[in-house]
Each structure stands twice: as C-alpha cells, then as structure tokens.
C-alpha cells in the first residue's frame, strides 16, 4: 500500500477525535468509544494486527486508565479534605492579601506552582493540583482547566525530574548502546553519553525559553477574553509587564539549571526561584496593573458550561486557621513528591511493589504499575495527614471520601475508551503485512511531503505523538530515533531535530485528550473536553510553530544566512502577534 494512503488511514483516529470531540463538541464519553472502534478496525483489517494483540493492548490501556482514575480520585479527595477543614477559605483570603487580581493569581498558581508540580511529579499531576486550587479560589471550572492545560508546555520536557529527556529521548536513541548515536556524539566531542543527553536537554531548554516567554501573557489573555465579563483580550494584555516579568523569573533560572545541572532540575529550580521572586513582587505591587483588580463576573452570570459538578464552598469551622497551616497540605504533597523521586532508598521502597501482567495473552505487551509510587497514593496520604493536622471531624472526612468517589467515577467512562484507543494505536505494528506502527507511518508520510522544511514540521510530529499517547516521554521514545535520522537525511545537525521533537512533545500535552479528560474530571467538568481543546489548540499551534521556525533558522543558517524560511516565519509570527494586540487591544470593553 502506498505510503500516502497508509498515512491517511493512520490519521483517521485523530480525524475522528477532531470531528466529533473538538468540532461537534461531543463529550469524550461518546466520542472516544467511536475513536476506539476506528482504531480497532484499522488495526484488524489494514495493519492486520492479531486480535490477541489488540485485546492485550486494550487491557494495558484499561490498567493505565485505572492508574489515572486513582490519581484523579486522590486529587479530588485532597481538595475536598481542604474544603471540609476550612483551609480553602484561608488560602483564598491569603491570595486576596497578596493580590485580589485574578490575572496575577493565575500566573502564580498555574504558571509557577503548576511548573513546580510538573518538575517534581510530571505526568499530568499539575492539573490534579493546580486546577482544583484555582477552582477553590473562585475560578470557573473551564477557565481553571484551560489554564492548567496551557502551562503544560514549557516545564513538561523537564517534568518528573527530566524523565522526558532521561527516559524518553534516552530510550529512543538506544540508551547509549547504539554505535550510530555514540559515533555521532563522539564526533561532537562527547565521549560520555550523559553529557550528550545534557547537550540535547540544553537545546530543548533554549527552544522552550523562546516560546515560553509569552505563555503567561497568553494565559491571562485567554482568561480575560474567554471567561471575563467583557470578553476582551485587552484586560489580559494590560498586565504584559508583570506577565513578562513572571516569564523571565522562571525561564532564566530554568536555562541556568539546564546548562549547569542537566535535564533533571530546570523546571524544578526555575519554578521555585520564580515563585519566590514573583510572589514577593506581587506583594509589593511591582509591575502589577494600577486601578481596580480584575475579577470574574458574578457566578450567577456564568454560562452553565463553565462550571462543573465540583462545587467548592466555604465550610464553617469554629477555629481560625493560619495561612501556613492552610497551605501545609500542598507543602506536604510537594515534599512527598520530591522525597519519593530524589531519595534513592525511599524511591526504591516505593517502587518495590509492582503490580504486573507480563506478556498479556502471549504477546509482547506488558502491563504494570507501582501503586505506592503513584501520585494518587501521595495525595491520599496527604489527605489523611491533613485530616489529623486540621482536625477534620470524622463525618466531614467521610463526606469528602464519598463525594470524591462520586465525582472521579464520572471520568471512568471516557478513560475506559480513551486510553485503550491510545494503546491500540501505539501497538499497531507486527502484523503479517509488516506495516510500521500507525504513529511512525504518520511521521513518514509527513516527512515525504516536507523535505528540507522538516524542522518546521518536526515539532508537530512530536506534538501529535504526545497528544495521542498522553505523554511527552512516550512521544520521545517513539520518535527520537526517527527525528535523528531525518536530521541526517536532510544533512543538518540531528541533535537540534531531536530537541525540536522534545519541545513539540511538550506542546502536545495541551491538546492531549486523556490529559484534558483527567483535568476536567478533577473539577467535575466532564462532557466539555472538546470545548477545552478548541481553546488550547491555539497556543499549541503557536508553541509548535515558533520553535519549529527557530529550529529551521538555526540548522540552515550556515547555508542560507540570516534570511531564510525560518527567520521569515519567526517575523511572520511576531507580526501576527502585533496585529492581534493592535486589533483586540484597542477594542472597547464588551466587544468580542
């Protein structure tokens, strides 16, 4: 079968998601079963994958879905525990004391605190922590989910202490055992494989820093345009000095950590330094907008689709609570995440209990997870500690558990089909026709169309990989070797192409279906996943296109000079941004 035809067929599951989930705004519980059916039919009748392999992939998907459900439940339980203890009320007041301006609050919580959680835990955990916290502060559920997805960009390549680089790229490039990659590293002067990985990681950080500079401004502009009373970009753009300050407060130490320490710590150190600097600046009113603080319209005027079934209300308690005590559960979560990842004996202990189903039904597919190591366990442990620390009445704590089960269970239908679809898609190779797996077929199809322009499109391949697989790490594992070979094929530095892959994979988290499902489930917003993706698709395109253009400029600069397709595209993106600011920034309040 011709590669073009095969590529179009491999694209059908993604097209199905685009049409029914994003275009027609079907809930994931309806769209994803259809997408799963499409993937199964293609695997059976086109790729001719053995039926047992499809069943095994589906079972593996169900087990992964179970782990996601566990994380979602733990996050909701922690939120409900804080609600029952009265801590949410104290935290809300604490943020009001720093600044009542919602634009500043979303930058601190989503961009900085979310980046910290991503750096320590990764794998979508920021949505499970930052999104419900935003709801607890009074943000509409859809606004909170949108914010949580948009910041799934800059910190992601260095999430979970650099896992997308140290595991994803490393595995994709043969883990330092492939002579082809070792030889190329040696040609660059790197005899130590870890130093070569660090080089790629630093180039990833450079590309992220360029694209990430505008993420806080995009974040607040989206909040004011799509969820504000006046529905205007203007109110978001008014905060540009503070937004850029917050961006650089994170990005500069992020770059320094990538250069000096390697791939483990950029997101972690960047976010910690950024939090300290930005919170201090906000308290002092540095670069914050003058005039009345920006606030959402009254809740009674919110459209129904903005709010979820998780209603955060103030629980009256007889005791007052200090801000430190109220925030202590989040500090405990952060410390547990860091300790479980950084302290070898503890990490070994938590990873020792493995629930595994090796070679399911005689296939090469193995399903496994580590219950104690999952963030869900740490959330539950923190919830128990919070119950004791905040002296939550037994009846209130039982109510927190009951409510959490009811809300998280609602996500199960969507996840039951979403994750198995992904696994069928990823495990579609090995049939008698000997076709490559669907993701690789897609990448090959794109590469044949692009030729020397591949750097511009490489980020989108990485992004689609992450959007389908739900993980930057998995996308890097799938495509790093392919991206390296594409770099050599067009005679440019392949390490930059691999770096573009990693950046695109991070951007893909913004539009990943099961990440959106999980984030929506945490705040009870199921059924509106397509509306969220319609919004996050815009920053995804920006975040994939700009690094791709920069990458093109870098790899072809020696041959074509300063003026090439990449630099022209960068200028076009800048001109578009200026046009948007000029057009929407001058509109009267209340106009779309």
C-alpha positions as CSV (number, residue, x, y, z in Angstrom):
1,X,0.0,0.0,0.0
2,X,1.3,3.5,-0.9
3,X,2.7,5.5,2.0
4,X,0.3,8.4,1.3
5,X,-2.8,6.1,1.5
6,X,-1.5,4.4,4.6
7,X,-0.7,7.8,6.3
8,X,-4.2,9.0,5.7
9,X,-5.6,5.8,7.2
10,X,-3.3,6.1,10.2
11,X,-4.7,9.7,10.6
12,X,-8.3,8.5,10.8
13,X,-8.4,8.1,14.7
14,X,-7.1,11.6,15.1
15,X,-9.5,13.0,12.5
16,X,-12.3,11.2,14.4
17,X,-11.3,13.0,17.6
18,X,-11.1,16.3,15.7
19,X,-14.5,16.0,14.1
20,X,-16.6,14.6,17.0
21,X,-14.8,15.8,20.1
22,X,-13.5,19.2,19.0
23,X,-15.7,20.1,16.0
24,X,-19.1,18.8,17.1
25,X,-18.2,19.0,20.8
26,X,-19.4,15.6,21.7
27,X,-18.5,14.6,25.2
28,X,-15.4,12.3,25.5
29,X,-17.7,9.6,26.8
30,X,-19.4,9.4,23.3
31,X,-16.5,10.5,21.0
32,X,-13.8,8.2,22.4
33,X,-15.7,4.9,22.1
34,X,-16.2,5.7,18.4
35,X,-12.5,6.6,18.1
36,X,-11.5,3.4,19.8
37,X,-13.7,1.4,17.3
38,X,-12.0,3.2,14.4
39,X,-8.5,2.3,15.8
40,X,-9.5,-1.3,16.3
41,X,-11.0,-1.7,12.8
42,X,-7.8,-0.2,11.2
43,X,-5.6,-2.4,13.3
44,X,-7.5,-5.5,12.4
45,X,-8.2,-5.1,8.8
46,X,-5.5,-2.8,7.5
47,X,-2.5,-3.3,9.7
48,X,-3.7,-6.9,10.3
49,X,-2.7,-6.9,13.9
50,X,-3.5,-10.2,15.6
51,X,-6.7,-9.9,17.6
52,X,-5.0,-11.1,20.8
53,X,-2.5,-8.2,20.4
54,X,-5.4,-5.8,20.2
55,X,-7.1,-7.3,23.2
56,X,-3.8,-7.1,25.1
57,X,-3.2,-3.5,24.1
58,X,-6.8,-2.7,25.3
59,X,-6.2,-4.4,28.6
60,X,-3.0,-2.5,29.1
61,X,-5.0,0.7,28.3
62,X,-7.6,-0.2,30.9
63,X,-4.8,-0.7,33.5
64,X,-3.3,2.7,32.6
65,X,-6.8,4.2,32.9
66,X,-7.1,2.7,36.3
67,X,-3.9,4.5,37.4
68,X,-5.3,7.8,36.0
69,X,-8.5,7.2,37.9
70,X,-6.5,6.6,41.1
71,X,-4.6,9.9,40.6
72,X,-7.9,11.8,39.8
73,X,-9.5,10.4,42.9
74,X,-6.5,11.3,45.1
75,X,-6.5,14.9,43.8
76,X,-10.2,15.4,44.3
77,X,-10.0,13.8,47.8
78,X,-7.3,16.3,48.8
79,X,-9.3,19.2,47.5
80,X,-12.4,18.0,49.4
81,X,-10.4,17.5,52.6
82,X,-9.2,21.1,52.4
83,X,-12.7,22.2,51.8
84,X,-14.1,20.4,54.8
85,X,-11.3,21.7,57.0
86,X,-11.9,25.3,56.0
87,X,-8.3,25.6,54.6
88,X,-9.6,26.6,51.1
89,X,-11.3,29.7,52.7
90,X,-8.0,30.7,54.4
91,X,-6.0,30.1,51.2
92,X,-8.4,32.2,49.2
93,X,-8.1,35.0,51.7
94,X,-4.3,34.7,51.6
95,X,-4.2,35.2,47.9
96,X,-6.5,38.2,48.3
97,X,-4.0,39.6,50.7
98,X,-1.2,39.1,48.1
99,X,-3.4,40.4,45.3
100,X,-7.1,40.1,44.6
101,X,-6.3,40.4,40.8
102,X,-7.3,37.1,39.2
103,X,-4.7,37.7,36.4
104,X,-1.9,37.7,38.9
105,X,-3.3,34.7,40.7
106,X,-3.5,32.5,37.7
107,X,0.1,33.3,36.8
108,X,1.3,32.4,40.3
109,X,-0.7,29.2,40.6
110,X,-0.8,27.9,37.0
111,X,2.5,29.1,35.5
112,X,4.7,28.9,38.6
113,X,3.1,26.5,41.1
114,X,2.0,24.3,38.3
115,X,5.5,24.2,36.8
116,X,6.9,23.2,40.2
117,X,4.5,20.3,40.5
118,X,5.3,19.3,36.9
119,X,9.1,19.5,37.6
120,X,8.7,17.2,40.6
121,X,6.0,14.8,39.5
122,X,5.2,15.2,35.9
123,X,2.6,13.0,34.1
124,X,-0.3,15.5,34.3
125,X,-0.1,15.9,38.0
126,X,-0.1,19.8,37.8
127,X,-3.7,19.6,36.5
128,X,-4.6,17.4,39.5
129,X,-3.2,20.0,42.0
130,X,-3.3,23.5,40.4
131,X,-6.7,23.2,38.6
132,X,-8.7,22.4,41.7
133,X,-6.8,25.0,43.7
134,X,-7.9,27.6,41.1
135,X,-11.5,26.4,41.4
136,X,-11.2,26.7,45.1
137,X,-10.1,30.3,44.7
138,X,-13.2,31.1,42.7
139,X,-12.2,30.5,39.1
140,X,-14.7,28.9,36.7
141,X,-14.0,25.3,36.2
142,X,-13.4,25.6,32.5
143,X,-11.1,28.6,33.0
144,X,-9.1,26.5,35.5
145,X,-8.8,23.5,33.2
146,X,-7.8,25.7,30.3
147,X,-5.1,27.4,32.4
148,X,-3.9,24.0,33.6
149,X,-3.5,22.7,30.0
150,X,-1.9,25.9,28.6
151,X,1.0,25.6,31.1
152,X,1.5,22.0,30.1
153,X,4.2,23.3,27.8
154,X,7.4,25.0,29.0
155,X,8.1,22.8,32.1
156,X,7.0,19.5,30.6
157,X,10.2,18.4,28.9
158,X,11.9,18.5,32.3
159,X,8.9,17.1,34.2
160,X,9.3,14.4,36.8
161,X,13.0,15.4,37.2
162,X,13.8,15.2,33.5
163,X,12.0,12.0,32.6
164,X,11.1,13.0,29.0
165,X,14.8,13.5,28.3
166,X,16.4,11.0,30.5
167,X,14.0,8.2,29.7
168,X,12.1,9.3,26.6
169,X,15.0,10.7,24.4
170,X,17.5,8.3,26.0
171,X,15.4,5.2,25.2
172,X,14.6,6.5,21.8
173,X,18.3,6.9,21.0
174,X,19.2,3.5,22.3
175,X,20.3,4.4,25.8
176,X,23.9,4.9,24.9
177,X,24.3,1.4,23.4
178,X,23.7,2.2,19.7
179,X,27.0,2.7,17.9
180,X,25.4,5.1,15.3
181,X,24.5,7.6,18.0
182,X,27.6,7.0,20.0
183,X,29.7,7.7,17.0
184,X,27.9,11.0,16.3
185,X,28.3,12.0,19.9
186,X,32.0,11.3,19.7
187,X,32.2,13.5,16.6
188,X,30.9,16.4,18.6
189,X,33.4,15.7,21.4
190,X,31.1,13.9,23.8
191,X,32.5,10.6,24.9
192,X,30.2,10.4,27.9
193,X,26.6,9.6,26.8
194,X,25.1,11.5,29.7
195,X,26.9,14.7,28.6
196,X,25.5,14.2,25.1
197,X,22.0,13.9,26.6
198,X,22.6,17.1,28.6
199,X,23.6,18.9,25.3
200,X,20.2,17.9,23.8
201,X,18.5,18.9,27.1
202,X,20.1,22.4,27.0
203,X,19.0,22.9,23.4
204,X,15.5,21.8,24.4
205,X,15.6,24.4,27.2
206,X,16.7,27.2,24.7
207,X,13.7,26.4,22.4
208,X,11.3,26.3,25.4
209,X,12.7,29.6,26.7
210,X,12.0,31.3,23.4
211,X,8.4,30.0,23.1
212,X,7.7,30.1,26.9
213,X,8.3,33.8,27.2
214,X,4.8,34.6,26.0
215,X,3.0,31.8,27.8
216,X,2.0,33.8,30.9
217,X,0.7,36.6,28.7
218,X,-1.2,34.1,26.5
219,X,-2.6,32.5,29.7
220,X,-4.0,35.7,31.2
221,X,-5.3,37.0,27.8
222,X,-7.2,33.7,27.3
223,X,-8.7,34.0,30.8
224,X,-9.9,37.6,30.2
225,X,-11.1,37.0,26.6
226,X,-13.0,33.8,27.1
227,X,-14.0,33.9,30.7
228,X,-14.1,37.6,31.6
229,X,-17.1,39.8,32.0
230,X,-16.2,41.9,29.0
231,X,-14.8,39.1,26.9
232,X,-11.7,41.1,25.7
233,X,-8.0,40.5,25.2
234,X,-7.4,44.0,26.3
235,X,-7.7,43.3,30.0
236,X,-5.2,40.5,29.7
237,X,-2.8,42.5,27.6
238,X,-2.8,45.3,30.3
239,X,-0.7,43.1,32.5
240,X,2.0,42.4,30.0
241,X,4.9,43.9,32.1
242,X,4.1,41.6,35.0
243,X,3.5,38.6,32.7
244,X,6.8,39.0,31.0
245,X,8.5,39.5,34.4
246,X,6.9,36.3,35.6
247,X,8.1,34.5,32.5
248,X,11.7,35.6,32.8
249,X,11.7,35.0,36.6
250,X,11.1,31.3,35.7
251,X,12.9,31.0,32.4
252,X,16.3,32.5,33.4
253,X,17.0,30.1,36.3
254,X,15.4,27.3,34.2
255,X,18.1,27.9,31.5
256,X,20.8,28.2,34.0
257,X,19.8,24.9,35.6
258,X,19.7,23.2,32.2
259,X,23.2,24.4,31.4
260,X,24.8,23.8,34.8
261,X,23.0,20.8,36.2
262,X,21.5,18.9,33.3
263,X,17.9,17.8,32.5
264,X,16.8,16.9,36.0
265,X,16.2,20.3,37.5
266,X,15.3,23.1,35.0
267,X,11.5,23.1,35.7
268,X,12.0,22.5,39.4
269,X,14.6,25.2,40.1
270,X,13.0,27.6,37.6
271,X,9.6,27.4,39.3
272,X,11.0,27.7,42.8
273,X,13.0,30.8,42.0
274,X,10.1,32.2,40.0
275,X,7.6,31.6,42.9
276,X,9.9,33.4,45.4
277,X,10.5,36.4,43.1
278,X,7.0,36.8,41.6
279,X,5.1,36.4,44.9
280,X,7.4,39.0,46.5
281,X,6.9,41.3,43.6
282,X,3.1,40.8,43.7
283,X,3.0,41.6,47.4
284,X,4.9,44.8,46.7
285,X,2.8,45.8,43.7
286,X,5.8,45.6,41.4
287,X,4.7,45.9,37.8
288,X,1.1,44.9,38.7
289,X,-1.6,46.9,36.9
290,X,-2.9,50.0,38.6
291,X,-6.6,50.6,39.2
292,X,-9.3,48.1,40.3
293,X,-8.2,44.5,40.4
294,X,-9.6,42.3,37.6
295,X,-12.3,39.9,38.7
296,X,-14.7,37.4,37.1
297,X,-18.3,38.3,36.6
298,X,-20.8,37.2,39.3
299,X,-21.2,33.4,39.3
300,X,-24.9,33.8,38.6
301,X,-23.9,35.2,35.2
302,X,-21.6,32.4,34.3
303,X,-22.7,30.1,31.4
304,X,-23.6,26.6,32.5
305,X,-20.7,25.0,30.6
306,X,-18.1,26.9,32.7
307,X,-18.9,25.2,35.9
308,X,-18.5,21.6,36.9
309,X,-20.0,19.3,39.5
310,X,-17.3,20.0,42.0
311,X,-18.6,23.0,43.9
312,X,-16.1,24.5,46.3
313,X,-17.9,26.1,49.2
314,X,-16.8,27.5,52.5
315,X,-17.2,25.1,55.4
316,X,-17.8,26.9,58.6
317,X,-15.4,25.9,61.4
318,X,-15.2,27.1,65.0
319,X,-11.4,27.6,64.7
320,X,-9.5,30.0,62.7
321,X,-6.6,28.7,60.7
322,X,-3.3,30.3,59.9
323,X,-2.2,30.6,56.3
324,X,0.8,28.4,56.9
325,X,-1.4,25.7,58.3
326,X,-3.8,26.0,55.4
327,X,-1.1,25.7,52.9
328,X,0.7,22.9,54.7
329,X,-1.0,20.1,52.7
330,X,0.3,21.4,49.5
331,X,3.8,21.7,51.1
332,X,3.4,18.1,52.3
333,X,2.5,17.0,48.8
334,X,5.4,18.8,47.3
335,X,7.9,17.4,49.9
336,X,6.5,13.8,49.4
337,X,6.8,14.1,45.6
338,X,10.4,15.4,45.9
339,X,11.4,12.9,48.5
340,X,9.9,9.9,46.6
341,X,11.8,11.0,43.5
342,X,15.1,12.3,44.9
343,X,15.9,10.0,47.9
344,X,17.1,6.7,46.4
345,X,16.2,4.4,49.4
346,X,12.7,5.8,49.6
347,X,12.2,5.6,45.8
348,X,13.4,2.0,45.8
349,X,11.0,1.2,48.6
350,X,8.0,2.8,46.9
351,X,8.9,1.2,43.6
352,X,9.4,-2.3,45.1
353,X,5.7,-3.2,44.9
354,X,4.9,-3.8,41.3
355,X,1.6,-5.0,40.0
356,X,2.4,-6.6,36.7
357,X,0.8,-8.7,33.9
358,X,3.7,-9.7,31.7
359,X,3.3,-10.7,28.1
360,X,-0.5,-10.4,28.1
361,X,-2.0,-13.4,26.3
362,X,1.4,-14.4,24.9
363,X,2.0,-11.0,23.3
364,X,5.0,-8.7,23.8
365,X,2.7,-6.2,25.7
366,X,3.3,-6.0,29.5
367,X,1.0,-4.0,31.8
368,X,2.5,-2.9,35.1
369,X,2.2,-0.1,37.7
370,X,3.7,0.8,41.1
371,X,0.8,1.6,43.5
372,X,2.9,3.2,46.2
373,X,4.9,5.3,43.7
374,X,1.8,6.8,42.0
375,X,0.9,10.4,42.9
376,X,-2.5,9.2,43.9
377,X,-1.1,7.4,46.9
378,X,0.8,10.6,48.0
379,X,-2.4,12.6,47.6
380,X,-4.3,10.1,49.8
381,X,-1.6,10.0,52.4
382,X,-1.6,13.9,52.5
383,X,-5.3,13.8,52.8
384,X,-5.0,11.6,55.9
385,X,-2.3,13.8,57.4
386,X,-4.5,16.8,56.7
387,X,-7.4,15.3,58.5
388,X,-5.3,14.9,61.6
389,X,-3.4,18.2,61.2
390,X,-6.6,20.3,60.6
391,X,-8.7,18.2,63.0
392,X,-11.4,17.5,60.4
393,X,-14.5,15.9,62.0
394,X,-15.0,12.3,61.1
395,X,-18.3,12.9,59.5
396,X,-16.9,15.7,57.3
397,X,-14.0,13.4,56.3
398,X,-16.3,10.6,55.4
399,X,-18.3,13.1,53.3
400,X,-15.0,14.1,51.5
401,X,-14.4,10.5,50.6
402,X,-17.9,9.8,49.4
403,X,-18.0,13.0,47.2
404,X,-14.6,12.2,45.7
405,X,-15.7,8.7,44.7
406,X,-18.8,10.0,43.0
407,X,-17.0,12.8,41.1
408,X,-14.0,10.7,40.0
409,X,-16.2,7.8,38.9
410,X,-17.7,10.0,36.3
411,X,-14.4,10.1,34.4
412,X,-14.2,6.3,34.1
413,X,-16.4,6.0,31.0
414,X,-14.2,8.4,29.0
415,X,-11.0,7.0,30.3
416,X,-12.1,3.4,29.7
417,X,-12.1,4.1,25.9
418,X,-9.6,6.9,25.6
419,X,-6.5,5.1,27.0
420,X,-7.2,1.7,25.3
421,X,-7.6,3.6,22.0
422,X,-4.1,5.1,22.5
423,X,-2.6,1.7,23.3
424,X,-4.1,0.1,20.2
425,X,-2.7,3.0,18.1
426,X,0.7,2.6,19.7
427,X,0.8,-1.2,19.4
428,X,-0.4,-1.5,15.8
429,X,2.8,-3.0,14.4
430,X,3.8,-6.6,13.9
431,X,1.1,-7.8,11.6
432,X,1.8,-10.1,8.6
433,X,1.7,-7.1,6.2
434,X,4.7,-5.7,8.2
435,X,3.5,-2.1,8.3
436,X,5.1,0.2,10.7
437,X,3.1,1.3,13.7
438,X,0.5,4.0,13.0
439,X,2.5,6.9,14.6
440,X,5.6,6.0,12.6
441,X,3.5,5.7,9.4
442,X,2.1,9.2,10.1
443,X,5.6,10.6,10.7
444,X,6.9,9.0,7.5
445,X,4.0,10.5,5.5
446,X,4.7,14.0,6.8
447,X,8.5,13.7,6.1
448,X,7.9,12.8,2.5
449,X,5.9,15.9,2.0
450,X,8.2,18.4,3.8
451,X,11.7,17.5,2.6
452,X,14.2,20.2,3.8
453,X,11.5,22.0,5.6
454,X,11.2,19.2,8.1
455,X,12.5,21.2,11.1
456,X,9.3,23.3,10.9
457,X,7.1,20.2,11.0
458,X,9.1,18.1,13.4
459,X,7.6,19.8,16.4
460,X,4.1,19.0,15.2
461,X,5.0,15.3,14.8
462,X,6.2,15.3,18.4
463,X,3.1,17.2,19.5
464,X,0.7,14.7,17.7
465,X,2.7,11.9,19.3
466,X,2.2,13.3,22.8
467,X,-1.5,14.3,22.1
468,X,-2.2,10.7,21.2
469,X,0.0,8.9,23.7
470,X,-0.7,11.3,26.5
471,X,3.0,11.7,27.3
472,X,5.9,13.7,26.1
473,X,8.1,10.8,27.3
474,X,6.3,8.2,25.2
475,X,6.4,10.6,22.2
476,X,10.1,11.0,22.6
477,X,10.6,7.2,22.9
478,X,8.6,6.7,19.7
479,X,10.1,9.4,17.5
480,X,13.6,10.4,18.8
481,X,15.4,7.9,16.5
482,X,13.2,8.8,13.6
483,X,13.8,12.5,14.2
484,X,17.6,11.9,14.4
485,X,17.5,10.0,11.1
486,X,15.5,12.8,9.5
487,X,18.2,15.3,10.6
488,X,20.9,13.2,8.9
489,X,18.7,12.7,5.9
490,X,18.5,16.4,5.2
491,X,22.1,16.9,6.2
492,X,21.6,19.1,9.3
493,X,22.6,18.7,13.0
494,X,20.3,15.9,14.1
495,X,20.5,16.9,17.8
496,X,18.6,20.1,17.1
497,X,15.9,18.0,15.3
498,X,15.6,15.7,18.4
499,X,15.4,18.8,20.6
500,X,12.5,20.1,18.4
501,X,10.8,16.7,18.9
502,X,11.0,17.0,22.7
503,X,9.6,20.6,22.6
504,X,6.8,19.5,20.3
505,X,6.0,16.6,22.5
506,X,5.7,19.0,25.5
507,X,3.3,21.3,23.5
508,X,1.2,18.2,22.6
509,X,0.2,17.9,26.2
510,X,-2.0,21.0,25.8
511,X,-4.3,19.1,23.4
512,X,-3.9,15.5,24.8
513,X,-7.4,14.0,25.1
514,X,-6.9,12.0,28.2
515,X,-5.0,14.8,29.9
516,X,-8.0,17.0,29.3
517,X,-10.3,14.3,30.4
518,X,-8.3,13.9,33.7
519,X,-8.1,17.6,34.3
520,X,-11.8,18.1,33.6
521,X,-12.7,15.2,35.9
522,X,-10.9,16.8,38.8
523,X,-13.3,19.7,38.7
524,X,-16.4,17.7,37.5
525,X,-16.3,19.2,34.0
526,X,-16.7,16.1,32.1
527,X,-18.5,16.3,28.7
528,X,-16.9,19.6,27.7
529,X,-13.5,18.3,26.8
530,X,-13.9,19.4,23.2
531,X,-14.5,23.0,24.2
532,X,-11.3,23.0,26.2
533,X,-9.3,21.5,23.3
534,X,-10.8,24.2,20.9
535,X,-9.2,26.8,23.2
536,X,-5.8,25.1,23.8
537,X,-5.4,24.3,20.1
538,X,-4.4,27.9,19.5
539,X,-1.5,28.0,22.0
540,X,-0.5,24.6,20.8
541,X,-0.1,25.8,17.2
542,X,1.9,28.8,18.5
543,X,4.1,26.6,20.7
544,X,4.9,24.1,18.0
545,X,5.3,26.6,15.1
546,X,7.6,29.1,16.8
547,X,10.3,26.6,18.0
548,X,10.0,24.9,14.6
549,X,10.8,28.2,12.8
550,X,13.6,28.9,15.2
551,X,15.0,25.4,14.7
552,X,14.8,25.8,10.9
553,X,16.7,29.1,11.2
554,X,19.4,27.5,13.4
555,X,20.1,24.4,11.3
556,X,20.0,26.2,7.9
557,X,21.7,29.5,9.0
558,X,25.2,28.4,7.9
559,X,24.0,27.5,4.4
560,X,21.3,30.1,3.7
561,X,22.3,33.0,6.0
562,X,20.2,35.1,8.4
563,X,17.3,35.4,6.0
564,X,15.7,32.0,5.4
565,X,12.3,30.4,5.7
566,X,12.7,30.0,9.5
567,X,13.6,33.6,10.2
568,X,10.8,34.9,7.9
569,X,8.3,32.7,9.7
570,X,9.5,34.0,13.1
571,X,9.0,37.5,11.8
572,X,5.5,36.5,10.5
573,X,4.6,35.1,13.9
574,X,5.8,38.3,15.5
575,X,3.8,40.4,13.1
576,X,0.7,38.3,13.7
577,X,1.1,38.9,17.5
578,X,1.4,42.6,16.9
579,X,-1.7,42.6,14.7
580,X,-3.7,40.7,17.4
581,X,-2.6,43.2,20.1
582,X,-3.3,46.2,17.8
583,X,-6.7,44.8,16.8
584,X,-8.0,43.5,20.1
585,X,-6.1,45.8,22.4
586,X,-8.0,48.8,21.1
587,X,-11.4,47.4,21.1
588,X,-13.9,48.8,23.6
589,X,-14.7,46.7,26.6
590,X,-17.5,44.3,26.0
591,X,-16.8,43.6,22.3
592,X,-15.5,40.1,21.3
